[in-house]
C-alpha cells in the first residue's frame, strides 16, 4: 500500500514538474517573441525624408499610430457640450450674432471637427468670404506651412493673403508637425510657440518628454493674434497665461480685433486657449499632459503606443480617465457633464447680460451720447465679451479648469452689468 502511494506521489510530482517546465518554456517563448516584436519596431519599410508631410507615407512604418490617426476623420460623435458633429453654433445660440456683430464669426461658426479636417474646414468657412484672411491662419491648419515658412521667411508667409497660397495647402495635421522623421522624438515646428516660449524664458529643447506631450499641442491650441501690419502670428503671453495677463498684453498695444457694429466698442476675439486654461487646472498641476487624456497610451502586443485618434476623453473614458480615477465610466462621465453644465449655464447668463449691455449702449447712442460719454461703457463691454469668450472659445466647456472658468465668467457678468449701468447713466444725463 505504501509502495503504491509512493508511486502515485512520484507520478504526480513528475506531472506537476513537467507542467511547470512547459509553462516556463511557454513563458520564455512568449517573452522572446515579444522582445523580437519590439526589436523589429518601428518598421523600416520606407525611408522617411526630412521633407515628407504625407501621413500615409509615415503610416507604412507606423501602422498602429496611422490606423488610429485616420479616425480623426470621423465626425459623428456628439456630446451635450461638444463633439465632432459640425453643427451651426449661431443657429443654436442666436445671441452670438449680436455679440460678434460685424465680426466674421457672426457669419459662420460651427463646432470643430477632428484634426483630419483642419485644413478643409479652414478653406471652406464662410469667414474666408467676409475678410481676406492672412496665411498666418495656415500655421495650424495646413501641414505645408512649415516648408513655406522656410522658403518665404516668417514675415512674408504671415502677411501673404491666404487666397494667394491656398492652392499649396492640401494637408491638415501631419505626423511631421510633432515628430522628427529620423529620431521620432517630439519636436516643435511652429515659430509662434517657439518665439512665445523664448519670451517667457523657456528653452523647449530642454523640456522632458512629458512636458513635450503638452508643448506639441500648445503649438495650436492657444490664444493668438495677428500683430502689426505684417499680421505676425503672436501668442499674447508677455505678462503670463491668465485671462487678466492676456488682456493686459492687448491693452498695452491698444489692440483690437474689430469694432462692434452696434456699440462702437473696440473688441477682442479669443481663439481656443486650451493650453492657457488647462495650465490653471488640477490636472496640469498634477503633471498630467494633453496627450495623457486625449492620446492615452494603449498596449498592442509587446508595445505601448499613444492612441493617435485625438478626441474627447468622453469617447474613451476607460483609457483616458480610469487609469488614474477609480470610479466607474458612468460616474466619470457624470462628473464631466456636471462641470460642463454649470459652465454652460454661466455662459448663457453672461450672453444675456451682454445683450442687455448692448441694448443700453445703443439706447445711449440714440439719445445723443457722444464718444467721450461712452468711453467707460464701451470699455466694460470690451471686457465683458473678452472674459466670456475666454471660456466660450476654450473647447472643454470649463472642464480643463472648472474653478478658473467660473471665476472668469463671474468677471464677464460683472463687466457686462457695469457696461449697462454706465450706458444708463449717460442716457439719463
KOLVO-93734 format. One record per residue (C-alpha): residue number from 1; residue in one letter; y, z, x. Coordinates in nm, 3 decimals, padded with zeros to 5 digits. Each point is the difference from the previous one (the first is absolute). Layout:
% KOLVO-93734
 pos code      py      pz      px
 NUM    A       Y       Z       X
...
***
This chain:
% KOLVO-93734
 pos code      py      pz      px
   1    X  00.000  00.000  00.000
   2    X  00.235  00.096  00.281
   3    X -00.085 -00.319  00.181
   4    X  00.082 -00.209 -00.309
   5    X  00.338  00.170 -00.038
   6    X  00.077 -00.058  00.367
   7    X -00.080 -00.368 -00.037
   8    X  00.223 -00.023 -00.308
   9    X  00.286  00.168  00.185
  10    X -00.045 -00.231  00.299
  11    X  00.001 -00.308 -00.224
  12    X  00.308  00.126 -00.186
  13    X  00.181  00.072  00.326
  14    X -00.089 -00.345  00.128
  15    X  00.126 -00.167 -00.319
  16    X  00.322  00.201  00.002
  17    X  00.053 -00.078  00.366
  18    X -00.065 -00.368 -00.057
  19    X  00.243 -00.007 -00.293
  20    X  00.262  00.183  00.207
  21    X -00.042 -00.244  00.285
  22    X  00.023 -00.292 -00.241
  23    X  00.318  00.147 -00.150
  24    X  00.153  00.053  00.342
  25    X -00.098 -00.351  00.098
  26    X  00.157 -00.145 -00.314
  27    X  00.314  00.204  00.063
  28    X  00.024 -00.124  00.356
  29    X -00.051 -00.359 -00.115
  30    X  00.271  00.048 -00.264
  31    X  00.239  00.153  00.253
  32    X -00.067 -00.280  00.245
  33    X  00.050 -00.256 -00.275
  34    X  00.335  00.151 -00.098
  35    X  00.106  00.015  00.366
  36    X -00.090 -00.366  00.034
  37    X  00.193 -00.080 -00.319
  38    X  00.303  00.190  00.121
  39    X -00.020 -00.158  00.347
  40    X  00.008 -00.345 -00.153
  41    X  00.320  00.080 -00.191
  42    X  00.247 -00.157 -00.020
  43    X -00.160 -00.339 -00.028
  44    X  00.131 -00.259  00.244
  45    X -00.064 -00.313 -00.197
  46    X  00.345 -00.147  00.067
  47    X  00.272  00.063  00.255
  48    X  00.307  00.134 -00.178
  49    X  00.315 -00.123  00.169
  50    X  00.324  00.195  00.028
  51    X  00.160 -00.238 -00.251
  52    X -00.275  00.007 -00.263
  53    X  00.134  00.118 -00.338
  54    X -00.264 -00.123 -00.244
  55    X -00.209  00.297 -00.126
  56    X -00.298 -00.231 -00.065
  57    X -00.029 -00.063  00.374
  58    X  00.015  00.370  00.082
  59    X -00.256  00.053 -00.275
  60    X -00.267 -00.189  00.195
  61    X -00.001  00.280  00.256
  62    X  00.079  00.279 -00.248
  63    X -00.185 -00.087 -00.321
  64    X -00.007  00.359 -00.129
  65    X  00.376  00.038  00.017
  66    X  00.068 -00.352 -00.124
  67    X -00.232  00.033 -00.300
  68    X  00.197  00.302 -00.117
  69    X  00.341 -00.144  00.094
  70    X -00.043 -00.305 -00.223
  71    X -00.040  00.238 -00.295
  72    X  00.376  00.062  00.019
  73    X  00.013 -00.323 -00.200
  74    X -00.130  00.186 -00.306
  75    X  00.280  00.072 -00.246
  76    X -00.176  00.151 -00.298
  77    X  00.024  00.375  00.067
  78    X  00.237  00.188 -00.227
  79    X  00.094  00.367 -00.006
  80    X  00.255  00.174 -00.225
  81    X  00.264 -00.016  00.274
  82    X -00.091 -00.294  00.223
  83    X -00.295 -00.214  00.098
  84    X -00.018 -00.364  00.107
  85    X  00.058 -00.178 -00.332
  86    X  00.341 -00.173  00.036
  87    X  00.151  00.107 -00.332
  88    X  00.373 -00.046 -00.067
  89    X  00.178  00.330  00.067
  90    X  00.325 -00.125 -00.152
  91    X -00.181 -00.053 -00.326
  92    X -00.168  00.340  00.012
  93    X  00.317  00.183  00.108
  94    X  00.300 -00.188 -00.150
  95    X  00.247  00.252  00.145
  96    X -00.056 -00.157  00.342
  97    X  00.192 -00.313 -00.099
  98    X  00.320  00.200 -00.048
  99    X -00.063  00.235  00.291
 100    X -00.026 -00.306  00.229
 101    X  00.259 -00.214 -00.180
 102    X  00.097 -00.299  00.223
 103    X -00.273  00.092  00.251
 104    X -00.290 -00.250  00.042
 105    X -00.254  00.268 -00.099
 106    X  00.149 -00.012 -00.350
 107    X -00.141 -00.354 -00.026
 108    X -00.354  00.052  00.131
 109    X -00.187  00.321  00.081
 110    X -00.379  00.018 -00.029
 111    X -00.267  00.246  00.103
 112    X -00.112 -00.076  00.355
 113    X -00.335 -00.162  00.069
 114    X -00.217  00.041  00.311
 115    X  00.070 -00.110  00.358
 116    X -00.158 -00.340 -00.057
 117    X  00.287 -00.085 -00.235
 118    X  00.290  00.120  00.215
 119    X  00.123 -00.344  00.105
 120    X -00.089 -00.174 -00.327
 121    X  00.184  00.248 -00.221
 122    X  00.305 -00.003  00.227
 123    X  00.009 -00.379 -00.011
 124    X -00.035 -00.017 -00.378
 125    X  00.230  00.281 -00.113
 126    X  00.293 -00.106 -00.217
 127    X  00.222  00.208  00.228
 128    X -00.018 -00.293  00.242
 129    X  00.179 -00.212 -00.260
 130    X  00.279  00.254 -00.052
 131    X  00.099  00.061  00.360
 132    X -00.060 -00.180  00.329
 133    X -00.231  00.249  00.169
 134    X -00.005  00.009  00.381
 135    X -00.318 -00.049  00.199
 136    X  00.029  00.368  00.090
 137    X -00.200  00.053 -00.322
 138    X -00.295 -00.179  00.160
 139    X -00.038  00.270  00.267
 140    X -00.248  00.174 -00.225
 141    X -00.100 -00.273 -00.242
 142    X -00.120 -00.266  00.242
 143    X -00.230  00.028  00.301
 144    X  00.174 -00.296  00.166
 145    X  00.322  00.200  00.041
 146    X -00.106  00.149  00.336
 147    X -00.047 -00.340  00.159
 148    X  00.320 -00.136 -00.150
 149    X  00.190  00.300  00.134
 150    X -00.141 -00.073  00.345
 151    X  00.109 -00.364 -00.027
 152    X  00.339  00.043 -00.167
 153    X  00.110  00.343  00.116
 154    X  00.043  00.311 -00.213
 155    X  00.355 -00.070 -00.116
 156    X -00.048 -00.368 -00.084
 157    X -00.318  00.067 -00.191
 158    X  00.157  00.270 -00.216
 159    X  00.311 -00.195 -00.099
 160    X -00.170 -00.333 -00.070
 161    X -00.034 -00.052 -00.377
 162    X -00.353  00.044 -00.134
 163    X  00.005 -00.347 -00.154
 164    X  00.048 -00.160  00.342
 165    X -00.313  00.164  00.139
 166    X -00.200  00.031 -00.320
 167    X -00.237 -00.286  00.085
 168    X -00.109  00.192  00.312
 169    X -00.104  00.308 -00.199
 170    X -00.360 -00.044 -00.117
 171    X -00.178  00.329  00.069
 172    X  00.062  00.345 -00.140
 173    X -00.130  00.301  00.191
 174    X -00.214 -00.080  00.303
 175    X -00.233  00.189  00.236
 176    X  00.245 -00.089  00.278
 177    X  00.274  00.202 -00.171
 178    X -00.170  00.323  00.102
 179    X -00.265 -00.079  00.265
 180    X  00.005 -00.132  00.354
 181    X -00.235 -00.304 -00.001
 182    X -00.152  00.089  00.339
 183    X -00.032  00.381 -00.003
 184    X  00.009  00.042 -00.381
 185    X  00.224  00.303  00.051
 186    X  00.258  00.073 -00.269
 187    X  00.341 -00.135  00.094
 188    X  00.349 -00.054 -00.137
 189    X  00.116 -00.358 -00.038
 190    X  00.319  00.039 -00.205
 191    X  00.329  00.045  00.193
 192    X  00.172  00.192 -00.281
 193    X -00.236  00.298  00.026
 194    X -00.010 -00.013  00.379
 195    X  00.381  00.007  00.008
 196    X  00.019  00.283 -00.254
 197    X -00.251  00.215  00.188
 198    X  00.185 -00.059  00.325
 199    X  00.322  00.113 -00.166
 200    X -00.184  00.316 -00.106
 201    X -00.117  00.056  00.359
 202    X -00.364 -00.082 -00.079
 203    X -00.214 -00.204  00.240
 204    X -00.268 -00.147 -00.224
 205    X -00.206 -00.117  00.297
 206    X -00.080  00.366  00.067
 207    X -00.105  00.069 -00.359
 208    X -00.352  00.121 -00.074
 209    X -00.240 -00.215 -00.196
 210    X  00.046  00.232 -00.298
 211    X  00.378 -00.044  00.016
 212    X -00.045 -00.376  00.026
 213    X -00.199  00.006 -00.325
 214    X  00.334  00.080 -00.164
 215    X  00.237 -00.195  00.226
 216    X -00.166 -00.336 -00.068
 217    X  00.064  00.057 -00.371
 218    X  00.358  00.112  00.068
 219    X  00.076 -00.349  00.129
 220    X  00.052 -00.097 -00.364
 221    X -00.039  00.293 -00.238
 222    X  00.349  00.136  00.065
 223    X  00.360 -00.012 -00.117
 224    X  00.204 -00.273  00.171
 225    X  00.315 -00.208 -00.026
 226    X  00.151 -00.317  00.148
 227    X  00.272  00.103  00.243
 228    X  00.311 -00.207  00.059
 229    X  00.064 -00.370 -00.042
 230    X -00.315 -00.081  00.198
 231    X -00.214  00.185 -00.258
 232    X -00.185  00.200  00.267
 233    X -00.291  00.186 -00.153
 234    X  00.078  00.367  00.067
 235    X -00.158  00.332 -00.095
 236    X  00.274  00.256 -00.088
 237    X -00.146  00.288  00.203
 238    X  00.290  00.083  00.231
 239    X  00.037  00.342 -00.162
 240    X -00.357  00.066 -00.116
 241    X -00.256 -00.086 -00.264
 242    X  00.118  00.191 -00.310
 243    X  00.188 -00.156 -00.289
 244    X  00.318  00.182  00.105
 245    X -00.042 -00.121  00.360
 246    X -00.038 -00.360 -00.113
 247    X  00.296  00.022 -00.238
 248    X  00.211  00.139  00.286
 249    X -00.105 -00.292  00.219
 250    X  00.119 -00.249 -00.263
 251    X  00.322  00.190 -00.066
 252    X  00.097 -00.006  00.367
 253    X -00.001 -00.380 -00.018
 254    X  00.150 -00.018 -00.348
 255    X -00.306 -00.210 -00.084
 256    X -00.080 -00.135 -00.346
 257    X -00.273 -00.230 -00.128
 258    X  00.198 -00.120 -00.302
 259    X  00.283  00.083 -00.238
 260    X -00.110  00.122 -00.340
 261    X  00.096 -00.255 -00.264
 262    X  00.106  00.253 -00.265
 263    X  00.149  00.289  00.196
 264    X  00.124 -00.170  00.317
 265    X -00.169  00.264  00.215
 266    X -00.121 -00.093  00.352
 267    X -00.377  00.046 -00.033
 268    X -00.308  00.048  00.216
 269    X -00.347 -00.147 -00.069
 270    X -00.290  00.196  00.148
 271    X -00.317 -00.176  00.120
 272    X -00.341  00.176 -00.005
 273    X  00.063  00.305  00.230
 274    X -00.367  00.109  00.013
 275    X  00.017  00.104  00.367
 276    X  00.314  00.207 -00.047
 277    X -00.119  00.170 -00.319
 278    X -00.351  00.074  00.122
 279    X  00.135  00.150  00.323
 280    X  00.132  00.291 -00.209
 281    X -00.333  00.059 -00.178
 282    X -00.290  00.239  00.064
 283    X -00.238 -00.278  00.104
 284    X  00.223 -00.121  00.282
 285    X  00.068  00.357  00.114
 286    X -00.378  00.050  00.012
 287    X -00.049 -00.300  00.228
 288    X -00.128 -00.235 -00.271
 289    X  00.099 -00.363  00.054
 290    X  00.060 -00.289 -00.238
 291    X -00.331 -00.159  00.104
 292    X -00.197  00.321 -00.062
 293    X  00.066 -00.038 -00.374
 294    X  00.064 -00.372 -00.048
 295    X -00.253 -00.125  00.260
 296    X -00.253  00.285  00.029
 297    X -00.288 -00.016  00.247
 298    X -00.333 -00.121 -00.136
 299    X -00.342  00.005  00.165
 300    X -00.180 -00.331  00.031
 301    X -00.326  00.037  00.186
 302    X  00.075  00.136  00.347
 303    X  00.370 -00.072 -00.037
 304    X  00.296  00.191 -00.140
 305    X  00.273 -00.242 -00.101
 306    X  00.321  00.013 -00.199
 307    X -00.020 -00.147 -00.348
 308    X  00.252 -00.286  00.015
 309    X  00.024 -00.031 -00.378
 310    X  00.344  00.160  00.011
 311    X  00.048  00.145 -00.348
 312    X  00.083  00.298 -00.216
 313    X -00.221  00.303  00.075
 314    X -00.050  00.022 -00.378
 315    X -00.233 -00.297  00.041
 316    X -00.198  00.176  00.268
 317    X  00.020  00.376 -00.058
 318    X -00.342  00.078  00.151
 319    X  00.092 -00.146  00.340
 320    X  00.376  00.058 -00.003
 321    X  00.022  00.356 -00.133
 322    X -00.334  00.181 -00.011
 323    X -00.066  00.016  00.377
 324    X  00.279  00.263  00.008
 325    X  00.021  00.125 -00.359
 326    X -00.303  00.169 -00.154
 327    X  00.085 -00.069 -00.361
 328    X -00.167 -00.259 -00.217
 329    X  00.135 -00.353 -00.036
 330    X  00.118  00.084 -00.352
 331    X  00.190  00.306  00.122
 332    X  00.166 -00.193  00.283
 333    X  00.104 -00.283 -00.232
 334    X  00.144  00.249 -00.249
 335    X  00.200  00.169  00.279
 336    X  00.149 -00.333  00.112
 337    X  00.090 -00.113 -00.352
 338    X  00.160  00.336 -00.081
 339    X  00.233 -00.036  00.298
 340    X  00.079 -00.359 -00.089
 341    X  00.068  00.077 -00.365
 342    X  00.251  00.272  00.087
 343    X  00.170 -00.232  00.246
 344    X  00.006 -00.285 -00.254
 345    X  00.157  00.231 -00.260
 346    X  00.276  00.089  00.247
 347    X  00.054 -00.369  00.079
 348    X  00.047 -00.080 -00.368
 349    X  00.242  00.295 -00.038
 350    X  00.204 -00.124  00.295
 351    X  00.011 -00.353 -00.142
 352    X  00.133  00.133 -00.329
 353    X  00.267  00.202  00.180
 354    X  00.102 -00.305  00.204
 355    X  00.044 -00.206 -00.317
 356    X  00.226  00.274 -00.140
 357    X  00.204 -00.010  00.321
 358    X  00.028 -00.379 -00.015
 359    X  00.115  00.017 -00.363
 360    X  00.261  00.261  00.088
 361    X  00.137 -00.199  00.294
 362    X  00.013 -00.319 -00.210
 363    X  00.190  00.190 -00.269
 364    X  00.244  00.127  00.262
 365    X  00.059 -00.354  00.125
 366    X  00.064 -00.120 -00.355
 367    X  00.248  00.284 -00.051
 368    X  00.206 -00.131  00.291
 369    X -00.129  00.210  00.292
 370    X  00.093 -00.139  00.342
 371    X -00.218 -00.026  00.307
 372    X  00.156  00.314  00.155
 373    X -00.072  00.185 -00.325
 374    X -00.369 -00.091  00.022
 375    X -00.071  00.079  00.368
 376    X -00.186  00.325 -00.072
 377    X -00.192 -00.135 -00.299
 378    X -00.115 -00.305  00.198
 379    X -00.095  00.214  00.300
 380    X -00.221  00.219 -00.219
 381    X -00.145 -00.310 -00.170
 382    X -00.098 -00.140  00.341
 383    X -00.163  00.330  00.096
 384    X -00.188  00.038 -00.329
 385    X -00.158 -00.344  00.024
 386    X -00.080  00.036  00.370
 387    X -00.186  00.330 -00.042
 388    X -00.184 -00.128 -00.308
 389    X -00.099 -00.321  00.178
 390    X -00.119  00.196  00.304
 391    X -00.282  00.128 -00.222
 392    X -00.033 -00.297 -00.236
 393    X -00.046 -00.252  00.283
 394    X -00.249  00.224  00.183
 395    X -00.346 -00.112 -00.103
 396    X -00.177  00.332 -00.058
 397    X  00.199  00.115 -00.307
 398    X  00.062  00.329  00.175
 399    X -00.350  00.066  00.131
 400    X  00.080 -00.041  00.370
 401    X  00.236  00.300 -00.022
 402    X  00.023  00.151 -00.350
 403    X  00.256  00.272  00.072
 404    X  00.225 -00.238  00.195
 405    X -00.017 -00.261 -00.278
 406    X  00.097  00.262 -00.259
 407    X  00.283  00.129  00.221
 408    X  00.143 -00.349  00.054
 409    X -00.017 -00.082 -00.371
 410    X  00.177  00.325 -00.082
 411    X  00.284 -00.118  00.225
 412    X  00.002 -00.335 -00.181
 413    X  00.029  00.167 -00.340
 414    X  00.280  00.222  00.123
 415    X  00.198 -00.288  00.148
 416    X -00.045 -00.212 -00.314
 417    X  00.146  00.276 -00.218
 418    X  00.286  00.053  00.246
 419    X  00.075 -00.373 -00.015
 420    X  00.008  00.024 -00.379
 421    X  00.229  00.304  00.007
 422    X  00.242 -00.160  00.248
 423    X  00.020 -00.314 -00.216
 424    X  00.066  00.208 -00.313
 425    X  00.280  00.183  00.182
 426    X  00.167 -00.330  00.083
 427    X -00.040 -00.129 -00.354
 428    X  00.163  00.311 -00.150
 429    X  00.283 -00.013  00.253
***
